[in-house]
Every structure is written in structure tokens, then in C-alpha cells.
């Protein structure tokens, strides 16, 4: 059973920055893919960014150029650096990891005020 624990969410003004962390119970290189989704109540969960085992990163257009995903294998942690935050980035952010099956964290709230 893979355990993912997110942290780093909070309240920030528009234009500000936050860094989310996702600590995994296994070596991050053992996962085929890790990344972040977000969800606003009443809406579908949407992909934000992902990183594959070979280090390839992908971003959705609405965060490209503002968000950066990275990982630290020494800490078994994946990060999401979020800059130039906008009110529409407000959501619960979920970390995911794929290794034969999908695993999810509990989510961390990000609120961006205008």
C-alpha cells in the first residue's frame, strides 16, 4: 500500500507563491509516474502536472510557465512550485503516484485571494 502525504497548502494573495510537497512511502523512482491533480467542489478533478520515472515533466496549459514539478529522491518527495498564483488556481490539490495501480494523497487546500 503506497502512502502519499501532501503538505504546503494555504492562503495566498494573487501573484504570490506556494510550494506543495508530496512525501511517498517508497522510492519516487519506483513509480512510473507521479504528479498533481486539483479539484474544485462540484467540478471534475483536473490534471495539473506530472513527472515520469525518467524525469520527463508535463504541464497543463493553464499552469505552464507558472508551476514547476520536481522530485527529490533522497527524501522520496515530489514538489509543485506554484508561482504567479491566480484566484482560479484555488482548489484542493491531490498528489498521485502510479505503480501498477493509482494511489492518491489526502489533498491539501490552496486558496488564492484576489
C-alpha positions as a Markdown table, in Angstrom:
| # | Residue | x | y | z |
|---|---|---|---|---|
| 1 | Unk | 0.0 | 0.0 | 0.0 |
| 2 | Unk | 1.5 | 3.3 | -1.1 |
| 3 | Unk | 1.1 | 6.2 | 1.2 |
| 4 | Unk | 1.3 | 9.8 | -0.1 |
| 5 | Unk | 1.2 | 12.7 | 2.3 |
| 6 | Unk | 0.8 | 16.3 | 0.9 |
| 7 | Unk | 1.7 | 19.5 | 2.7 |
| 8 | Unk | 2.3 | 23.1 | 1.9 |
| 9 | Unk | -1.2 | 24.4 | 1.0 |
| 10 | Unk | -2.6 | 27.6 | 2.4 |
| 11 | Unk | -3.9 | 31.0 | 1.7 |
| 12 | Unk | -2.0 | 33.4 | -0.5 |
| 13 | Unk | -2.8 | 36.6 | -2.4 |
| 14 | Unk | -2.9 | 36.7 | -6.1 |
| 15 | Unk | 0.6 | 36.9 | -7.6 |
| 16 | Unk | 2.1 | 35.0 | -4.7 |
| 17 | Unk | 3.8 | 31.6 | -4.4 |
| 18 | Unk | 3.3 | 28.3 | -2.6 |
| 19 | Unk | 5.3 | 25.1 | -2.7 |
| 20 | Unk | 3.4 | 21.8 | -2.3 |
| 21 | Unk | 5.2 | 18.7 | -1.1 |
| 22 | Unk | 4.2 | 15.0 | -1.5 |
| 23 | Unk | 6.1 | 12.6 | 0.6 |
| 24 | Unk | 5.8 | 9.0 | -0.7 |
| 25 | Unk | 6.2 | 5.8 | 1.3 |
| 26 | Unk | 8.5 | 4.3 | -1.4 |
| 27 | Unk | 11.4 | 5.5 | -3.6 |
| 28 | Unk | 10.0 | 8.0 | -6.1 |
| 29 | Unk | 12.0 | 6.3 | -8.9 |
| 30 | Unk | 10.0 | 3.1 | -8.3 |
| 31 | Unk | 6.8 | 4.9 | -9.5 |
| 32 | Unk | 6.2 | 5.0 | -13.2 |
| 33 | Unk | 4.6 | 8.4 | -12.9 |
| 34 | Unk | 3.8 | 10.9 | -10.1 |
| 35 | Unk | 2.1 | 14.3 | -10.2 |
| 36 | Unk | -0.6 | 16.6 | -9.1 |
| 37 | Unk | -4.3 | 16.9 | -9.8 |
| 38 | Unk | -6.7 | 19.6 | -8.4 |
| 39 | Unk | -10.3 | 19.7 | -7.8 |
| 40 | Unk | -12.9 | 22.4 | -7.1 |
| 41 | Unk | -16.1 | 21.3 | -5.3 |
| 42 | Unk | -18.7 | 20.4 | -7.8 |
| 43 | Unk | -16.2 | 20.0 | -10.7 |
| 44 | Unk | -14.1 | 17.2 | -12.1 |
| 45 | Unk | -10.6 | 16.6 | -10.9 |
| 46 | Unk | -8.2 | 18.0 | -13.4 |
| 47 | Unk | -4.5 | 17.2 | -14.1 |
| 48 | Unk | -2.0 | 19.9 | -13.2 |
| 49 | Unk | 1.4 | 18.5 | -13.8 |
| 50 | Unk | 3.2 | 15.1 | -13.9 |
| 51 | Unk | 6.7 | 13.7 | -13.8 |
| 52 | Unk | 7.8 | 10.3 | -15.1 |
| 53 | Unk | 10.4 | 8.0 | -13.8 |
| 54 | Unk | 12.9 | 9.3 | -16.4 |
| 55 | Unk | 12.3 | 12.8 | -15.3 |
| 56 | Unk | 10.1 | 14.0 | -18.2 |
| 57 | Unk | 7.7 | 16.6 | -17.0 |
| 58 | Unk | 4.3 | 17.6 | -18.4 |
| 59 | Unk | 2.1 | 20.6 | -17.6 |
| 60 | Unk | -1.4 | 21.5 | -18.5 |
| 61 | Unk | -1.7 | 24.8 | -20.4 |
| 62 | Unk | -3.3 | 26.7 | -17.6 |
| 63 | Unk | -0.3 | 26.3 | -15.3 |
| 64 | Unk | 2.5 | 26.2 | -17.9 |
| 65 | Unk | 5.2 | 28.8 | -17.2 |
| 66 | Unk | 3.9 | 29.3 | -13.6 |
| 67 | Unk | 4.2 | 25.9 | -12.0 |
| 68 | Unk | 7.2 | 23.6 | -11.8 |
| 69 | Unk | 7.2 | 20.0 | -10.7 |
| 70 | Unk | 10.3 | 18.3 | -9.3 |
| 71 | Unk | 11.4 | 15.5 | -7.1 |
| 72 | Unk | 14.0 | 14.7 | -4.5 |
| 73 | Unk | 14.9 | 11.0 | -4.4 |
| 74 | Unk | 16.8 | 11.4 | -1.1 |
| 75 | Unk | 13.6 | 12.5 | 0.5 |
| 76 | Unk | 11.1 | 10.4 | -1.6 |
| 77 | Unk | 9.3 | 13.6 | -2.2 |
| 78 | Unk | 7.7 | 15.3 | -5.2 |
| 79 | Unk | 7.2 | 19.1 | -5.2 |
| 80 | Unk | 5.0 | 21.5 | -7.0 |
| 81 | Unk | 6.3 | 25.0 | -7.0 |
| 82 | Unk | 3.4 | 27.4 | -7.8 |
| 83 | Unk | 4.3 | 31.0 | -8.8 |
| 84 | Unk | 2.1 | 33.9 | -10.0 |
| 85 | Unk | -0.9 | 32.3 | -8.5 |
| 86 | Unk | -4.4 | 33.3 | -9.6 |
| 87 | Unk | -7.7 | 33.1 | -7.9 |
| 88 | Unk | -8.7 | 30.4 | -10.4 |
| 89 | Unk | -5.9 | 28.2 | -9.0 |
| 90 | Unk | -8.0 | 27.8 | -5.8 |
| 91 | Unk | -8.7 | 24.1 | -5.3 |
| 92 | Unk | -7.8 | 21.1 | -3.3 |
| 93 | Unk | -4.5 | 19.7 | -4.7 |
| 94 | Unk | -4.0 | 16.0 | -4.8 |
| 95 | Unk | -0.8 | 14.1 | -5.3 |
| 96 | Unk | -0.8 | 10.8 | -7.2 |
| 97 | Unk | 1.6 | 8.0 | -7.9 |
| 98 | Unk | 1.3 | 5.2 | -10.4 |
| 99 | Unk | 2.9 | 1.8 | -9.8 |
| 100 | Unk | 0.7 | -1.0 | -11.2 |
| 101 | Unk | -2.2 | 1.0 | -9.6 |
| 102 | Unk | -3.0 | 4.6 | -8.8 |
| 103 | Unk | -2.5 | 5.9 | -5.3 |
| 104 | Unk | -3.7 | 9.3 | -4.0 |
| 105 | Unk | -2.9 | 11.6 | -1.2 |
| 106 | Unk | -5.5 | 13.1 | 1.1 |
| 107 | Unk | -5.3 | 16.5 | -0.6 |
| 108 | Unk | -4.2 | 20.0 | 0.5 |
| 109 | Unk | -6.2 | 23.2 | 0.2 |
| 110 | Unk | -4.8 | 26.0 | -1.8 |
| 111 | Unk | -6.8 | 29.3 | -1.7 |
| 112 | Unk | -5.7 | 32.3 | -3.7 |
| 113 | Unk | -7.4 | 35.6 | -2.8 |
| 114 | Unk | -7.9 | 38.5 | -5.3 |
